[in-house]
Amino acid sequence: ETLDRAGGWGPMGRCFADDTVLLGAITALGLRVVAAPTIVRCPNAGSSLGTFWRRHGRWSQIRLAVAAYSLPLEVLCSPFAVALGARVVSPSAATAAMLALCALAQCAGDAWVTRTLRGRAIPAALLVATLLRPLVMALLHVRSLFTRKTVWRGRVAWMGPGSRIIPREEHWESLASRAASDEDEGYVFEGT
């Protein structure tokens, strides 16, 4: 009943950020949404580096389309990333000590959160690798500023306003249509 009042499944199937669209539709009805108290499954568990890169690249594009202000916040919420930035801007013994302290604090925090949520410790090698997460996310955020193309569920698509899915065919038709209208202004469209 609530899903029907929120517009049904239709709007969700046209956006990459389907959960955000559904959340907005439900809260517009004056209802609230609560998260589950436990994590069911981590979508990155057992995936390849390429899968990780594509998934998080797509999520970065979604955040840019839906809440662009969140991109710098994600990186700035990492003590290690902030300390690393300070170390690069002002190399000194003090910033080196701050970097080491922030690395330890972030690893300790990640270890505690992981143990609390999963009920078991994260392997030490992965714990140290968590320090790279904000740096990788920063790279993905920069990438998302320059491309709207993504692969989702095995299909190439482009992300439109509000994370709307634009299939390959519609994307090229839109470019051709814009190019045809630009021909009057002296522009030439190559079609690739």
N, C-alpha and C positions, 0 to 999 in steps of 0.2 A: 504494500500500500504506500509506504513512504517513498519507495523508488518511483512508483507511478506519479505521485505528487511532485517529485523532483524532476520529472521529465523523461523518466525511463532510461533504458540503456543507450538509446540513440546518440545523445550528445557525448557520452563517454567513448564511443567507438570512433569519434572523429578527432580526438585529441590524444597527444602523447601523455599529457598530465591528467589522465582520466580520473585519478583519485582526487586531484585538486578540483576538477570540474564537479564531481559528485559531492565533495565536501561543501563547495560553494552553493550548490543547489539545495542541499539539505539545510545548511545554516540560513539560507534565504527564506526557508519555511518557518524559521524561528526555532528550529530544533538544534540540538548540540550533538557533536560526535565525540566519542571517547575512544582512546587507543587501548588495545589489548595490553594486559599487564606483563605479558611475556612475548619474546620474539619467537615466531614460529620457525622461520628458516632464513638464513642469510643467502641472498641471491648470488653472492660472489663465491660462496664456498665451493671449492673444487673447480672453479672456472679458470680458463687460461688467461694470460696477461692481455691478449688481444680482446677477449670477451670483456674483461674488466675495463679496458681502455674504451671500447665502444659503448658499453653500458654507462659508464660514468661520464663519457663525452656527451651522450644523449641527455643524461640527467642534468648536466651543466647547461646544455641548450634549453632544456625545459625551465630551469631556474632563471635563465636570462629572459625567456619569453614571459614568464609568469611573475617573477619577483627579482628583477635585476639587482636590486640593492643587496640581495643576499650573497652575491658572488664574493665581494671583498670581505664580508663578515665571516664567511667560512674559513678563509685563510687567516684573518686577524684573530680568530678565536683559538688559534693554535699558539701556545706560548713559545714553542720551538721556532715556528716560522717568524714570529715577531722578533725573537732574540737573534735569529739568523740575519734578518734584515738589519738590525742594529749593528751586528758584527760586520756586515758588508759595508755599511755606511760609515762606521766609525771603528776600525779595527784597533783594539787595545786589549790589555790584560783583563780589564773590567768587563768588556763585552764578551770576551772568551769565557770568563767565569760565569757570566749570566747565561750564555749559550749552553754551557755544560749543565748548569743548574736547571734550566728550562727543559733540556733533554731528559734529565732524570725525573723531573716533576711530571712531564708529559707521559713518559713510559710508566711511571708509577700509577698515574691516573688511568691510563689505558688498561693497565694490568688489573686494577681494582674494578673498573667498569666491566671488563671482559669476564672476570671471575664472578662478579655479581650477576651478570645477565646470563652467562652460559653455565655457571656452576663449576667451571674448571679453568685452569690457568691457560694463558696463551703461550705458545712456545717462544723462547727468548729471541730467536732469530726474527720471528714475525713481530714481536714487540718492538724491536729496534727498527724494523721496516715501517712501523706506524709513523715514525718521524718523517718519512718521505711523503706520507699521504697529503699534507697541506701543499707541498711543493708540486706534486702531481696534479692536485686539484687546481692550483694556480695555472699550470700549463693548459689544462683542459678548459678553464674559464677563458683564457686568452684565445684558444682555438675556437671556442663557441662564438666569439665576437666576429669571426671571419667566415663562418660557414653555417648554413642552415640545413645542409644535407646530412642525412643520417641513415643508418640501416636499422630497421626495427622488424623483428620477427621474420628476418630473411628478405625483407623488401626494402629497396631504396626509396626514400621519401624525403621531403623537405618540411621543415617546421615553419608554420605560418604564425600569425599573431595569436597570442593566447595559447600557444602550443598546438594549434590546429594541424592535423596531418594533411599534407599536400602530396598526393601520389605523383610519381614520376611523370605520368602523362599530363596531368593537370599543370604541373610545374612548367613543362616545355610549352604547353598551349598558352599559358600565361605570358611566358617570355616572347613567344611568337606574336601574340596579340599586341603586346607593348611595342615590339619592334615594328610591327606594321603601322601602328599609329605614329611611331617616331620617324618613319620613312618620309613623311611630309616635312619633317624638320631637317632632313639631310643625313640621318643616321642610316647605317647599313647593318642588317642583321644577317649573320653568317649561319645561324641555326645550330650551333654546337655549344 
